[in-house]
Amino acid sequence: MSIEITVVFDVVPDRLEDVVDAFKDLCAATRKEEGALRFDAFLSQEHGSAVVLVEEWADQEAIDLHMKEEHTAAFLARVDGAYRTAPQVHRLRPLDA
């Protein structure tokens, strides 16, 4: 069974454009990784400065490798200090599991 994760980022409004660009680059690079089944970022229509990341991974090993990638480290450095609060990470499981 794959691993699905949703992360909500509350972005400082004056950093939003930079963060969106950083997410675009991260998504493009991550989608090329083995084990990345889905990696999409969205802007919330209800909360203008919230970015929502929707991920699906083949397994924990793929996630661990992703966190060691150069493009992941570059993304983290690029968005450092851009969030009003810590990202809300939701590792999902089906209701019938």
DRENGU-678242 format. One line per field, with one value per residue (C-alpha): residue number from 1; x, y, z. Coordinates in steps of 0.1 Angstrom, whole numbers. Each point is the difference from the previous one (the first is absolute). Example, Ala and Ser with C-alpha at 12.3 -4.5 7.8 and 13.67 -1.06 7.14 Angstrom:
BEGIN
seq: [1|2]
east: [123|14]
north: [-45|34]
up: [78|-7]
This chain:
BEGIN
seq: [1|2|3|4|5|6|7|8|9|10|11|12|13|14|15|16|17|18|19|20|21|22|23|24|25|26|27|28|29|30|31|32|33|34|35|36|37|38|39|40|41|42|43|44|45|46|47|48|49|50|51|52|53|54|55|56|57|58|59|60|61|62|63|64|65|66|67|68|69|70|71|72|73|74|75|76|77|78|79|80|81|82|83|84|85|86|87|88|89|90|91|92|93|94|95|96|97]
east: [0|13|5|-21|9|-15|18|-14|24|-11|22|10|-19|29|19|-28|13|34|-14|-23|30|20|-29|-2|37|-3|-30|16|32|-18|-24|31|10|-5|-28|-17|-35|-14|14|-22|-2|-32|-10|-30|-29|-13|33|20|34|-4|18|-12|24|-15|24|-2|30|7|15|19|33|-11|-8|33|19|-20|10|37|-3|19|-31|-18|28|0|-38|3|27|-20|-32|18|-20|-29|-26|-21|-4|16|-14|-29|9|-28|10|-32|-15|-33|-29|-3|36]
north: [0|34|29|31|33|34|30|35|29|34|23|35|21|20|-32|-17|6|-14|-30|-8|1|-22|-25|-1|-9|-26|-16|-3|-16|-23|-14|-15|-19|-37|-8|34|-9|35|33|30|34|22|34|0|20|6|10|21|-6|-37|-25|-36|-28|-34|-29|-37|-22|-36|-7|15|-6|24|27|-5|3|31|17|-5|14|32|16|-6|16|29|4|0|27|21|0|3|26|2|-16|16|-33|-35|-20|-22|-35|-26|-35|-16|-34|-14|-1|-37|-8]
up: [0|-9|25|-4|17|-1|14|6|0|14|-20|10|-26|-13|-6|-19|-35|8|18|-29|-24|24|1|-38|-2|28|-16|-34|14|25|-27|-17|32|1|24|-3|-11|5|10|-6|17|1|12|23|-14|36|15|-24|15|6|-22|2|-11|-10|-1|-8|4|-8|34|30|-18|-28|25|18|-33|-10|33|-10|-35|-9|-13|33|19|-24|4|38|-1|-24|21|34|21|-24|22|27|19|-3|-30|9|-12|-5|-7|-13|4|-15|25|-6|8]
